Amino acid sequence: MKKINIDKLISEMTLEEKASLCSAADAWHTKRIDRLNLPSAMVSDGPHGLRKEDDSPAHFGLLDSIEAICFPTASALACSFDRELIENVGNALGKECQSEDISVLLGPGINMKRSPLCGRNFEYFSEDPYLAGEMGAAFVNGVQKNDIGTSLKHFAANNQEWRRMSISAEIDERTLNEIYLTAFEKVVKQAQPWTIMCSYNQINGEYSCENKMLLTDTLRDKWGFKGLVMTDWGTKYDPEAALHAQVDMMMPGSSADRDAVLFGLQNGTITPAEVRRAAARVLALIEQSLIWKL
């Protein structure tokens, strides 16, 4: 398999092809472009064991998954306080991703355990930001040493079930930075995950996937994140606002998202530079996913 020349590909793409990369092809695959021999990359749940649907376009895990190893959940693993153990688990999952041709493992989840009724607590490491950050960084390093990506999630403050997809988490600046963002900052700086996944909720009245303060000012400019930002599956967002905030790929992908990007380009509310930036990051992700196959 040939190495991707990102600059060359970008120069050969039409604006429509660049825009198409801003939205996934389906629930699990990036968009492929046959004209340019650009392959797709496949992503898959989950943080403690693969949940790969066998070449199915179905959304949200409605079909049977392949058989795969299942490790203890993050809530159990974090009780070990053992970075080396967590890294070894990540390493094993990375190798399994290789065997199943998965490019990005959708995890780890490192949200704070604020509510005991949160349905995702089992896959979050801790209620303590330091512990969650250390465990998350070890997990990411373990997976990515196999040239398999991770997706750090859910960024940020997605900590409860009541109105999970629309609630606005009202958080003052100090609490946000010292409690809810600390673990994410540690993982970004210590492990540089290939991707980060936005959360469903709003923060102080603005959806995470449209939140420039969160995705640009904090994640990229302050912390130095270099990778791709994707939405969570079925997140509420305006594609134009998401691109402005530096979301690169909308999941699970839809023609409506792609049409909205093209409409914005035609009307000047989205710039070609924004689309090029997002497309380049998708291409970089695909290029990274091919390294171990070369």
Backbone as CSV, one residue per row, in Angstrom:
resi,resn,N_x,N_y,N_z,CA_x,CA_y,CA_z,C_x,C_y,C_z
1,MET,0.836,-1.180,0.000,0.000,0.000,0.000,0.887,1.252,0.000
2,LYS,0.607,2.199,-0.887,1.469,3.365,-1.046,1.206,4.413,0.026
3,LYS,2.262,5.119,0.397,2.158,6.221,1.342,1.390,7.367,0.691
4,ILE,0.567,8.057,1.482,-0.225,9.176,0.981,0.605,10.457,0.981
5,ASN,0.574,11.163,-0.123,1.187,12.490,-0.197,0.064,13.504,-0.011
6,ILE,-0.051,14.037,1.211,-1.204,14.865,1.556,-1.260,16.126,0.717
7,ASP,-0.152,16.832,0.590,-0.153,18.083,-0.173,-0.532,17.848,-1.631
8,LYS,-0.012,16.756,-2.193,-0.323,16.441,-3.587,-1.810,16.103,-3.748
9,LEU,-2.338,15.294,-2.820,-3.744,14.929,-2.901,-4.648,16.149,-2.767
10,ILE,-4.332,16.991,-1.813,-5.138,18.197,-1.605,-5.158,19.055,-2.869
11,SER,-4.007,19.168,-3.516,-3.926,19.993,-4.725,-4.729,19.405,-5.879
12,GLU,-4.913,18.082,-5.868,-5.636,17.412,-6.950,-7.136,17.291,-6.688
13,MET,-7.568,17.586,-5.471,-8.975,17.431,-5.110,-9.803,18.620,-5.565
14,THR,-11.020,18.321,-5.955,-11.987,19.382,-6.177,-12.480,19.883,-4.821
15,LEU,-13.076,21.052,-4.803,-13.625,21.582,-3.560,-14.708,20.649,-3.006
16,GLU,-15.481,20.034,-3.910,-16.529,19.106,-3.490,-15.926,17.869,-2.818
17,GLU,-14.811,17.381,-3.331,-14.162,16.219,-2.727,-13.590,16.551,-1.354
18,LYS,-13.019,17.738,-1.223,-12.536,18.159,0.098,-13.699,18.254,1.084
19,ALA,-14.788,18.839,0.627,-15.965,18.983,1.498,-16.511,17.627,1.907
20,SER,-16.430,16.652,1.022,-16.977,15.322,1.327,-16.221,14.651,2.468
21,LEU,-14.933,14.998,2.623,-14.148,14.388,3.697,-14.540,14.925,5.072
22,CYS,-15.263,16.030,5.112,-15.670,16.614,6.394,-16.786,15.823,7.060
23,SER,-17.337,14.861,6.347,-18.390,14.014,6.885,-18.046,12.567,6.540
24,ALA,-18.226,11.669,7.501,-17.872,10.270,7.265,-18.749,9.641,6.200
25,ALA,-18.269,8.543,5.613,-19.034,7.839,4.583,-20.222,7.103,5.194
26,ASP,-20.046,6.577,6.407,-21.101,5.865,7.120,-20.725,5.834,8.593
27,ALA,-21.327,4.949,9.352,-21.111,4.942,10.801,-19.676,4.655,11.200
28,TRP,-18.918,3.956,10.349,-17.606,3.485,10.787,-16.454,3.818,9.851
29,HIS,-16.704,4.412,8.686,-15.650,4.598,7.696,-15.515,6.060,7.268
30,THR,-14.279,6.491,7.091,-14.054,7.776,6.453,-14.379,7.658,4.970
31,LYS,-14.557,8.786,4.326,-14.930,8.796,2.909,-13.736,8.373,2.053
32,ARG,-13.966,7.467,1.135,-12.942,7.099,0.173,-13.197,7.842,-1.136
33,ILE,-12.123,8.102,-1.872,-12.248,8.778,-3.160,-11.525,7.915,-4.188
34,ASP,-12.285,7.154,-4.924,-11.713,6.183,-5.859,-10.901,6.855,-6.957
35,ARG,-11.359,8.033,-7.385,-10.664,8.729,-8.481,-9.202,8.987,-8.135
36,LEU,-8.916,9.202,-6.867,-7.558,9.511,-6.426,-6.916,8.348,-5.678
37,ASN,-7.572,7.176,-5.752,-7.067,5.981,-5.047,-6.894,6.221,-3.545
38,LEU,-7.783,7.030,-2.979,-7.743,7.305,-1.547,-8.594,6.277,-0.816
39,PRO,-7.986,5.464,0.044,-8.760,4.459,0.771,-9.504,5.086,1.943
40,SER,-10.390,4.323,2.541,-11.055,4.774,3.755,-10.358,4.170,4.963
41,ALA,-10.577,4.772,6.106,-10.105,4.218,7.372,-11.333,3.839,8.193
42,MET,-11.217,2.777,8.980,-12.351,2.307,9.775,-12.106,2.587,11.250
43,VAL,-13.141,3.077,11.920,-13.098,3.282,13.363,-14.039,2.285,14.027
44,SER,-13.818,2.045,15.309,-14.673,1.075,15.993,-14.677,1.328,17.498
45,ASP,-15.833,1.103,18.130,-15.852,0.982,19.585,-15.078,-0.294,19.944
46,GLY,-14.605,-0.459,21.153,-14.847,0.382,22.278,-13.619,0.364,23.183
47,PRO,-13.735,1.027,24.305,-12.561,1.256,25.144,-11.955,0.005,25.786
48,HIS,-12.743,-1.034,26.031,-12.160,-2.213,26.686,-12.395,-3.507,25.910
49,GLY,-12.709,-3.390,24.639,-12.876,-4.546,23.773,-13.531,-4.129,22.473
50,LEU,-13.072,-4.644,21.362,-13.616,-4.227,20.062,-15.101,-4.533,19.947
51,ARG,-15.828,-3.605,19.355,-17.233,-3.836,19.001,-17.384,-3.547,17.509
52,LYS,-16.695,-4.345,16.732,-16.681,-4.140,15.286,-17.864,-4.856,14.640
53,GLU,-18.644,-4.094,13.889,-19.701,-4.696,13.085,-19.099,-5.080,11.743
54,ASP,-19.320,-6.279,11.336,-18.635,-6.839,10.180,-19.124,-6.206,8.884
55,ASP,-18.400,-5.130,8.460,-18.694,-4.425,7.209,-20.149,-4.003,7.091
56,SER,-20.736,-3.612,8.195,-22.136,-3.200,8.174,-22.237,-1.688,8.259
57,PRO,-23.153,-1.068,7.500,-23.341,0.377,7.598,-24.287,0.777,8.724
58,ALA,-24.776,-0.193,9.499,-25.759,0.113,10.541,-25.180,1.060,11.585
59,HIS,-26.036,1.884,12.164,-25.607,2.854,13.163,-25.860,2.320,14.563
60,PHE,-25.028,2.778,15.498,-25.258,2.624,16.924,-25.320,1.174,17.385
61,GLY,-24.596,0.267,16.726,-24.461,-1.084,17.236,-25.734,-1.901,17.203
62,LEU,-26.499,-1.798,16.125,-27.758,-2.524,16.052,-27.583,-3.968,15.590
63,LEU,-26.452,-4.283,14.985,-26.213,-5.632,14.511,-25.166,-6.322,15.375
64,ASP,-25.045,-7.655,15.176,-24.070,-8.419,15.952,-22.655,-7.950,15.631
65,SER,-21.794,-8.052,16.619,-20.392,-7.694,16.452,-19.550,-8.944,16.336
66,ILE,-18.345,-8.784,15.808,-17.427,-9.907,15.738,-17.025,-10.325,17.154
67,GLU,-16.605,-11.547,17.304,-16.097,-11.984,18.597,-14.765,-11.305,18.875
68,ALA,-14.606,-10.841,20.095,-13.386,-10.118,20.448,-13.129,-10.264,21.935
69,ILE,-11.878,-10.079,22.314,-11.519,-10.130,23.725,-12.149,-8.949,24.461
70,CYS,-12.484,-9.149,25.721,-13.065,-8.085,26.531,-12.287,-7.976,27.840
71,PHE,-11.669,-6.832,28.040,-10.924,-6.577,29.269,-11.861,-5.993,30.325
72,PRO,-11.434,-5.954,31.587,-12.225,-5.258,32.600,-12.457,-3.807,32.195
73,THR,-13.544,-3.241,32.662,-13.882,-1.873,32.298,-12.890,-0.889,32.909
74,ALA,-12.921,0.331,32.399,-12.014,1.368,32.908,-12.217,1.596,34.399
75,SER,-13.461,1.533,34.852,-13.734,1.746,36.274,-13.028,0.709,37.138
76,ALA,-12.896,-0.519,36.625,-12.189,-1.566,37.361,-10.675,-1.429,37.207
77,LEU,-10.212,-1.160,35.988,-8.777,-1.054,35.749,-8.145,0.083,36.546
78,ALA,-8.874,1.196,36.685,-8.318,2.336,37.405,-8.079,2.028,38.879
79,CYS,-8.777,1.025,39.410,-8.578,0.652,40.818,-7.183,0.084,41.057
80,SER,-6.498,-0.295,39.987,-5.136,-0.813,40.130,-4.122,0.300,40.373
81,PHE,-4.425,1.524,39.968,-3.493,2.656,40.023,-2.171,2.294,39.326
82,ASP,-2.261,1.478,38.280,-1.066,0.891,37.664,-0.972,1.346,36.210
83,ARG,-0.113,2.327,35.940,0.032,2.834,34.578,0.505,1.750,33.624
84,GLU,1.460,0.936,34.056,2.013,-0.102,33.186,0.944,-1.114,32.797
85,LEU,0.083,-1.480,33.741,-1.005,-2.403,33.436,-1.942,-1.821,32.382
86,ILE,-2.323,-0.561,32.573,-3.236,0.085,31.627,-2.596,0.179,30.242
87,GLU,-1.304,0.497,30.197,-0.616,0.576,28.911,-0.571,-0.789,28.234
88,ASN,-0.391,-1.843,29.011,-0.384,-3.197,28.440,-1.747,-3.572,27.866
89,VAL,-2.813,-3.151,28.545,-4.165,-3.389,28.009,-4.327,-2.649,26.687
90,GLY,-3.910,-1.382,26.653,-3.981,-0.622,25.410,-3.173,-1.265,24.300
91,ASN,-1.996,-1.762,24.636,-1.144,-2.428,23.654,-1.842,-3.654,23.061
92,ALA,-2.474,-4.447,23.918,-3.192,-5.633,23.438,-4.360,-5.244,22.539
93,LEU,-5.072,-4.183,22.913,-6.186,-3.729,22.077,-5.695,-3.186,20.746
94,GLY,-4.542,-2.520,20.763,-3.966,-2.034,19.511,-3.633,-3.169,18.567
95,LYS,-3.087,-4.239,19.102,-2.759,-5.408,18.269,-4.029,-6.054,17.727
96,GLU,-5.087,-6.085,18.533,-6.336,-6.656,18.041,-6.941,-5.782,16.947
97,CYS,-6.798,-4.459,17.089,-7.260,-3.569,16.022,-6.536,-3.872,14.716
98,GLN,-5.236,-4.110,14.791,-4.490,-4.473,13.588,-5.066,-5.733,12.952
99,SER,-5.383,-6.726,13.770,-5.879,-7.991,13.234,-7.242,-7.844,12.574
100,GLU,-7.995,-6.817,12.975,-9.324,-6.598,12.407,-9.364,-5.407,11.449
101,ASP,-8.196,-4.878,11.085,-8.081,-3.760,10.145,-8.859,-2.535,10.628
102,ILE,-8.754,-2.262,11.919,-9.339,-1.060,12.521,-8.257,-0.002,12.624
103,SER,-8.561,1.211,12.218,-7.576,2.288,12.243,-7.621,3.105,13.521
104,VAL,-8.820,3.282,14.086,-8.976,4.097,15.289,-9.915,3.399,16.258
105,LEU,-9.450,3.231,17.494,-10.267,2.680,18.569,-10.938,3.838,19.291
106,LEU,-12.260,3.799,19.395,-13.011,4.929,19.935,-12.999,4.915,21.464
107,GLY,-11.926,5.370,22.022,-11.731,5.455,23.463,-10.322,5.968,23.695
108,PRO,-9.951,6.243,24.935,-10.717,5.975,26.156,-11.669,7.102,26.504
109,GLY,-12.637,6.790,27.380,-13.515,7.794,27.950,-12.965,8.243,29.287
110,ILE,-12.823,9.541,29.477,-12.211,10.035,30.722,-13.043,11.129,31.385
111,ASN,-14.350,11.155,31.119,-15.183,12.137,31.798,-15.204,11.885,33.300
112,MET,-15.436,12.928,34.059,-15.487,12.807,35.509,-16.781,12.109,35.954
113,LYS,-16.660,11.272,36.954,-17.840,10.601,37.514,-18.516,11.544,38.503
114,ARG,-19.324,12.425,37.968,-19.995,13.424,38.807,-21.306,12.891,39.357
115,SER,-22.081,12.222,38.516,-23.373,11.680,38.939,-23.290,10.152,39.035
116,PRO,-23.764,9.559,40.141,-23.759,8.091,40.248,-24.733,7.433,39.284
117,LEU,-25.600,8.220,38.680,-26.584,7.682,37.740,-26.113,7.765,36.288
118,CYS,-24.900,8.249,36.061,-24.384,8.331,34.686,-24.206,6.930,34.122
119,GLY,-24.837,6.664,32.999,-24.792,5.330,32.408,-23.460,4.945,31.817
120,ARG,-22.545,5.915,31.674,-21.231,5.609,31.102,-20.142,5.533,32.167
121,ASN,-20.506,5.592,33.445,-19.490,5.572,34.495,-18.578,4.349,34.410
122,PHE,-19.122,3.235,33.957,-18.319,2.011,33.895,-17.133,2.143,32.941
123,GLU,-17.258,2.997,31.931,-16.165,3.138,30.974,-15.341,4.393,31.189
124,TYR,-15.591,5.109,32.281,-14.735,6.215,32.688,-13.837,5.739,33.825
125,PHE,-12.623,6.281,33.889,-11.660,5.791,34.860,-11.954,6.213,36.298
126,SER,-12.320,7.476,36.498,-12.318,7.944,37.879,-13.098,9.241,38.050
127,GLU,-13.398,9.549,39.306,-13.924,10.864,39.669,-12.811,11.846,39.969
128,ASP,-11.572,11.372,39.885,-10.409,12.207,40.175,-9.691,12.562,38.882
129,PRO,-9.517,13.848,38.577,-8.926,14.230,37.291,-7.479,13.782,37.118
130,TYR,-6.708,13.746,38.191,-5.315,13.308,38.062,-5.250,11.831,37.698
131,LEU,-6.003,11.014,38.416,-6.000,9.574,38.137,-6.529,9.290,36.732
132,ALA,-7.630,9.941,36.369,-8.205,9.725,35.041,-7.217,10.111,33.950
133,GLY,-6.500,11.214,34.153,-5.524,11.654,33.158,-4.354,10.703,33.031
134,GLU,-3.833,10.219,34.152,-2.707,9.292,34.112,-3.109,7.962,33.474
135,MET,-4.269,7.450,33.838,-4.739,6.188,33.254,-5.028,6.367,31.754
136,GLY,-5.657,7.494,31.407,-5.976,7.746,30.004,-4.738,7.866,29.143
137,ALA,-3.712,8.547,29.643,-2.468,8.707,28.880,-1.787,7.360,28.674
138,ALA,-1.775,6.519,29.719,-1.167,5.193,29.596,-1.914,4.345,28.568
139,PHE,-3.242,4.412,28.579,-4.057,3.660,27.622,-3.756,4.107,26.193
140,VAL,-3.761,5.425,25.973,-3.508,5.959,24.628,-2.120,5.556,24.139
141,ASN,-1.119,5.691,24.997,0.235,5.299,24.600,0.311,3.821,24.253
142,GLY,-0.410,2.986,24.993,-0.398,1.558,24.720,-1.007,1.207,23.379
143,VAL,-2.140,1.807,23.067,-2.790,1.539,21.775,-1.945,2.085,20.632
144,GLN,-1.495,3.333,20.752,-0.883,4.021,19.626,0.544,3.570,19.330
145,LYS,1.172,2.830,20.233,2.489,2.282,19.905,2.386,1.253,18.774
146,ASN,1.158,0.820,18.462,0.917,-0.114,17.358,0.520,0.596,16.070
147,ASP,0.665,1.930,16.027,0.216,2.731,14.882,-1.284,2.582,14.654
148,ILE,-2.003,2.450,15.754,-3.466,2.465,15.774,-3.877,3.677,16.583
149,GLY,-4.845,4.436,16.079,-5.245,5.656,16.752,-6.250,5.430,17.863
150,THR,-6.404,6.444,18.700,-7.437,6.452,19.726,-8.308,7.693,19.538
151,SER,-9.447,7.697,20.233,-10.326,8.862,20.198,-10.705,9.204,21.632
152,LEU,-10.052,10.193,22.183,-10.281,10.612,23.556,-11.674,11.247,23.647
153,LYS,-12.467,10.804,24.626,-13.860,11.250,24.687,-14.345,11.305,26.140
154,HIS,-15.470,11.962,26.351,-16.300,12.779,25.467,-16.029,14.224,25.865
155,PHE,-15.498,15.004,24.987,-14.938,16.323,25.271,-15.995,17.410,25.102
156,ALA,-16.577,17.883,26.184,-16.232,17.706,27.591,-17.508,17.827,28.421
157,ALA,-17.364,17.461,29.717,-18.424,17.638,30.720,-19.702,16.886,30.374
158,ASN,-19.557,15.658,29.880,-20.711,14.809,29.568,-20.831,13.775,30.694
159,ASN,-21.542,14.129,31.736,-21.437,13.383,32.984,-22.763,12.859,33.535
160,GLN,-23.842,12.907,32.783,-25.128,12.499,33.320,-26.025,11.989,32.208
161,GLU,-27.138,11.328,32.607,-28.074,10.774,31.629,-29.235,11.714,31.331
162,TRP,-29.679,12.487,32.319,-30.810,13.378,32.103,-30.479,14.374,30.994
163,ARG,-31.241,14.287,29.895,-31.030,15.150,28.724,-29.569,15.124,28.275
164,ARG,-29.035,13.929,28.212,-27.614,13.756,27.892,-27.205,14.472,26.608
165,MET,-28.090,14.472,25.607,-27.726,15.004,24.295,-28.038,16.490,24.135
166,SER,-28.594,17.118,25.170,-28.963,18.527,25.015,-28.723,19.379,26.254
167,ILE,-28.450,18.762,27.387,-28.292,19.516,28.634,-27.163,20.542,28.500
168,SER,-27.329,21.663,29.131,-26.247,22.645,29.185,-25.591,22.549,30.555
169,ALA,-24.319,22.148,30.576,-23.565,22.082,31.817,-23.081,23.492,32.149
170,GLU,-23.617,24.047,33.207,-23.261,25.410,33.612,-22.071,25.334,34.565
171,ILE,-20.900,25.728,34.095,-19.664,25.528,34.841,-18.836,26.807,34.811
172,ASP,-18.406,27.271,35.998,-17.549,28.450,36.020,-16.148,28.075,35.522
173,GLU,-15.381,29.083,35.157,-14.094,28.864,34.499,-13.125,28.039,35.351
174,ARG,-13.050,28.340,36.648,-12.102,27.612,37.494,-12.486,26.139,37.601
175,THR,-13.759,25.859,37.844,-14.208,24.468,37.969,-14.005,23.711,36.666
176,LEU,-14.316,24.355,35.537,-14.138,23.713,34.239,-12.686,23.303,34.037
177,ASN,-11.769,24.207,34.334,-10.351,23.940,34.081,-9.714,23.023,35.116
178,GLU,-10.128,23.116,36.363,-9.480,22.325,37.404,-10.077,20.932,37.566
179,ILE,-11.336,20.747,37.183,-11.995,19.450,37.357,-12.275,18.770,36.012
180,TYR,-13.022,19.414,35.162,-13.560,18.734,33.978,-12.611,18.671,32.788
181,LEU,-11.640,19.572,32.716,-10.715,19.565,31.580,-9.336,19.014,31.922
182,THR,-9.027,18.884,33.192,-7.671,18.501,33.604,-7.227,17.175,33.014
183,ALA,-8.074,16.151,33.078,-7.696,14.835,32.561,-7.452,14.887,31.054
184,PHE,-8.291,15.615,30.338,-8.096,15.755,28.894,-6.767,16.439,28.586
185,GLU,-6.454,17.485,29.343,-5.205,18.195,29.127,-4.006,17.266,29.339
186,LYS,-4.055,16.466,30.404,-2.947,15.553,30.691,-2.757,14.560,29.549
187,VAL,-3.837,13.980,29.041,-3.715,12.983,27.977,-3.195,13.610,26.692
188,VAL,-3.704,14.794,26.357,-3.227,15.473,25.141,-1.733,15.743,25.237
189,LYS,-1.279,16.268,26.359,0.118,16.661,26.490,1.052,15.468,26.665
190,GLN,0.571,14.377,27.265,1.428,13.228,27.527,1.366,12.162,26.438
191,ALA,0.305,12.165,25.628,0.148,11.050,24.686,-0.285,11.460,23.283
192,GLN,-0.764,12.674,23.068,-1.235,13.138,21.750,-2.112,12.084,21.042
193,PRO,-3.332,11.856,21.536,-4.232,10.947,20.825,-4.458,11.421,19.394
194,TRP,-4.645,10.463,18.489,-4.843,10.840,17.087,-6.104,11.668,16.913
195,THR,-7.151,11.335,17.668,-8.415,12.050,17.512,-9.017,12.359,18.882
196,ILE,-9.916,13.326,18.891,-10.718,13.650,20.065,-12.174,13.736,19.622
197,MET,-13.066,13.206,20.462,-14.490,13.184,20.141,-15.241,14.188,21.002
198,CYS,-15.998,15.080,20.337,-16.827,16.043,21.061,-17.933,15.335,21.839
199,SER,-18.384,15.981,22.886,-19.505,15.452,23.658,-20.836,15.946,23.088
200,TYR,-21.918,15.317,23.545,-23.254,15.689,23.085,-23.727,17.026,23.651
201,ASN,-23.364,17.298,24.887,-23.993,18.370,25.659,-23.517,19.762,25.268
202,GLN,-24.199,20.725,25.819,-23.755,22.110,25.748,-22.908,22.435,26.983
203,ILE,-22.043,23.404,26.835,-21.311,23.950,27.971,-21.616,25.444,28.020
204,ASN,-22.265,25.839,29.106,-22.674,27.243,29.271,-23.440,27.751,28.054
205,GLY,-24.359,26.901,27.578,-25.276,27.308,26.523,-24.801,27.117,25.100
206,GLU,-23.619,26.516,24.906,-23.092,26.308,23.554,-22.688,24.846,23.387
207,TYR,-23.182,24.212,22.320,-22.856,22.808,22.099,-21.352,22.610,21.950
208,SER,-20.872,21.509,22.511,-19.425,21.247,22.500,-18.855,21.272,21.094
209,CYS,-19.605,20.747,20.134,-19.088,20.645,18.768,-19.133,21.972,18.013
210,GLU,-19.650,23.004,18.642,-19.648,24.342,18.046,-18.846,25.326,18.900
211,ASN,-18.142,24.806,19.888,-17.564,25.628,20.940,-16.114,25.997,20.625
212,LYS,-15.909,27.181,20.094,-14.567,27.630,19.711,-13.641,27.728,20.919
213,MET,-14.175,28.195,22.043,-13.353,28.278,23.249,-12.789,26.912,23.622
214,LEU,-13.612,25.889,23.493,-13.208,24.537,23.878,-12.274,23.910,22.841
215,LEU,-12.664,23.960,21.567,-11.969,23.193,20.526,-10.789,23.922,19.897
216,THR,-10.849,25.230,19.846,-9.756,25.996,19.238,-8.873,26.652,20.301
217,ASP,-9.484,27.506,21.115,-8.695,28.283,22.075,-8.006,27.390,23.109
218,THR,-8.735,26.401,23.618,-8.176,25.544,24.672,-7.443,24.346,24.095
219,LEU,-8.142,23.516,23.327,-7.587,22.245,22.856,-6.388,22.443,21.934
220,ARG,-6.526,23.288,20.949,-5.460,23.431,19.949,-4.438,24.509,20.331
221,ASP,-4.929,25.700,20.653,-3.990,26.802,20.886,-3.283,26.693,22.232
222,LYS,-3.998,26.349,23.278,-3.418,26.303,24.617,-2.686,24.987,24.887
223,TRP,-3.302,23.859,24.510,-2.723,22.537,24.816,-1.838,21.984,23.705
224,GLY,-1.976,22.493,22.491,-1.143,22.018,21.398,-1.596,20.715,20.766
225,PHE,-2.901,20.454,20.771,-3.408,19.244,20.120,-3.208,19.332,18.617
226,LYS,-2.690,18.255,18.006,-2.352,18.266,16.580,-3.287,17.420,15.717
227,GLY,-4.168,16.649,16.337,-4.912,15.647,15.583,-6.251,16.120,15.054
228,LEU,-7.134,15.148,14.844,-8.448,15.366,14.250,-9.507,15.404,15.336
229,VAL,-10.482,16.292,15.183,-11.633,16.343,16.081,-12.852,15.832,15.321
230,MET,-13.553,14.881,15.932,-14.787,14.342,15.337,-15.950,14.559,16.298
231,THR,-17.161,14.568,15.757,-18.341,14.640,16.608,-18.644,13.259,17.172
232,ASP,-19.381,13.233,18.259,-19.972,11.966,18.687,-21.116,11.640,17.734
233,TRP,-21.528,10.395,17.725,-22.530,9.922,16.778,-23.904,10.515,17.106
234,GLY,-24.450,11.284,16.189,-25.769,11.864,16.393,-25.774,13.139,17.210
235,THR,-24.608,13.760,17.365,-24.528,15.011,18.116,-25.294,16.127,17.406
236,LYS,-25.871,17.015,18.192,-26.527,18.184,17.618,-25.480,19.258,17.332
237,TYR,-25.463,19.748,16.102,-24.522,20.796,15.734,-24.961,21.400,14.408
238,ASP,-24.494,22.597,14.168,-24.628,23.250,12.870,-23.305,23.021,12.146
239,PRO,-23.288,22.363,10.984,-22.029,22.070,10.300,-21.132,23.294,10.103
240,GLU,-21.727,24.430,9.819,-20.919,25.640,9.638,-20.225,26.031,10.947
241,ALA,-20.993,26.043,12.039,-20.414,26.406,13.329,-19.367,25.388,13.768
242,ALA,-19.599,24.120,13.444,-18.642,23.074,13.800,-17.310,23.283,13.078
243,LEU,-17.369,23.591,11.794,-16.135,23.840,11.042,-15.417,25.084,11.559
244,HIS,-16.167,26.126,11.899,-15.557,27.339,12.444,-14.798,27.027,13.741
245,ALA,-15.362,26.100,14.540,-14.748,25.755,15.833,-13.618,24.742,15.685
246,GLN,-13.382,24.263,14.460,-12.336,23.299,14.116,-12.719,21.856,14.444
247,VAL,-13.987,21.506,14.203,-14.359,20.104,14.047,-13.968,19.719,12.632
248,ASP,-13.354,18.553,12.488,-12.849,18.137,11.173,-13.736,17.109,10.479
249,MET,-14.397,16.252,11.271,-15.194,15.190,10.652,-16.470,14.963,11.464
250,MET,-17.603,15.004,10.755,-18.903,14.836,11.394,-19.353,13.382,11.262
251,MET,-19.756,12.801,12.409,-20.106,11.389,12.456,-21.563,11.234,12.861
252,PRO,-22.256,10.188,12.331,-21.739,9.107,11.492,-21.744,9.416,10.008
253,GLY,-21.878,10.649,9.641,-21.844,11.024,8.231,-23.223,11.037,7.614
254,SER,-23.501,12.078,6.843,-24.798,12.168,6.173,-24.675,13.090,4.973
255,SER,-25.570,12.883,4.026,-25.585,13.763,2.855,-25.978,15.175,3.268
256,ALA,-26.782,15.302,4.332,-27.195,16.631,4.797,-25.991,17.433,5.288
257,ASP,-25.076,16.767,5.986,-23.867,17.457,6.437,-23.032,17.923,5.251
258,ARG,-22.839,17.025,4.288,-22.033,17.370,3.116,-22.687,18.507,2.322
259,ASP,-24.009,18.455,2.180,-24.723,19.522,1.462,-24.592,20.855,2.194
260,ALA,-24.631,20.809,3.536,-24.526,22.039,4.323,-23.153,22.685,4.145
261,VAL,-22.116,21.857,4.064,-20.768,22.383,3.854,-20.669,23.033,2.473
262,LEU,-21.190,22.359,1.470,-21.153,22.920,0.114,-21.979,24.200,0.019
263,PHE,-23.130,24.213,0.680,-23.978,25.410,0.676,-23.243,26.573,1.327
264,GLY,-22.550,26.303,2.437,-21.784,27.341,3.103,-20.657,27.874,2.235
265,LEU,-20.022,26.980,1.497,-18.964,27.415,0.587,-19.517,28.321,-0.510
266,GLN,-20.661,27.931,-1.056,-21.267,28.710,-2.129,-21.707,30.091,-1.655
267,ASN,-22.094,30.175,-0.385,-22.612,31.437,0.144,-21.559,32.244,0.898
268,GLY,-20.366,31.716,0.986,-19.288,32.453,1.622,-19.292,32.417,3.134
269,THR,-20.178,31.617,3.736,-20.204,31.518,5.199,-19.212,30.471,5.718
270,ILE,-18.711,29.639,4.825,-17.595,28.735,5.111,-16.506,29.048,4.099
271,THR,-15.279,29.148,4.538,-14.192,29.490,3.620,-13.530,28.235,3.071
272,PRO,-12.974,28.298,1.856,-12.223,27.159,1.320,-11.074,26.738,2.235
273,ALA,-10.473,27.704,2.938,-9.360,27.377,3.838,-9.821,26.498,4.993
274,GLU,-11.039,26.736,5.500,-11.567,25.908,6.590,-11.795,24.476,6.120
275,VAL,-12.316,24.334,4.921,-12.568,22.998,4.384,-11.255,22.287,4.091
276,ARG,-10.298,23.029,3.549,-8.983,22.433,3.262,-8.329,21.955,4.551
277,ARG,-8.425,22.749,5.599,-7.825,22.395,6.884,-8.413,21.091,7.419
278,ALA,-9.740,20.983,7.379,-10.391,19.770,7.868,-10.040,18.568,6.999
279,ALA,-10.063,18.759,5.681,-9.741,17.660,4.771,-8.311,17.175,4.979
280,ALA,-7.394,18.104,5.209,-5.996,17.725,5.421,-5.840,16.878,6.680
281,ARG,-6.609,17.194,7.714,-6.528,16.399,8.941,-7.118,15.014,8.755
282,VAL,-8.165,14.913,7.958,-8.709,13.581,7.653,-7.685,12.771,6.862
283,LEU,-7.041,13.401,5.898,-6.003,12.721,5.121,-4.832,12.302,6.008
284,ALA,-4.470,13.158,6.965,-3.382,12.815,7.879,-3.744,11.600,8.712
285,LEU,-5.011,11.515,9.132,-5.469,10.348,9.893,-5.384,9.083,9.046
286,ILE,-5.823,9.175,7.796,-5.743,8.018,6.905,-4.298,7.619,6.678
287,GLU,-3.427,8.596,6.498,-2.007,8.306,6.308,-1.434,7.604,7.533
288,GLN,-1.738,8.100,8.730,-1.261,7.442,9.949,-1.753,6.010,10.036
289,SER,-2.986,5.775,9.610,-3.564,4.441,9.730,-2.942,3.430,8.777
290,LEU,-2.197,3.923,7.781,-1.583,3.017,6.805,-0.155,2.630,7.176
291,ILE,0.431,3.290,8.191,1.852,3.118,8.478,2.225,1.659,8.724
292,TRP,1.432,0.987,9.572,1.799,-0.374,9.937,1.568,-1.368,8.789
293,LYS,0.835,-0.937,7.752,0.560,-1.820,6.615,1.602,-1.683,5.516
294,LEU,2.417,-0.625,5.588,3.368,-0.364,4.495,4.518,-1.378,4.495
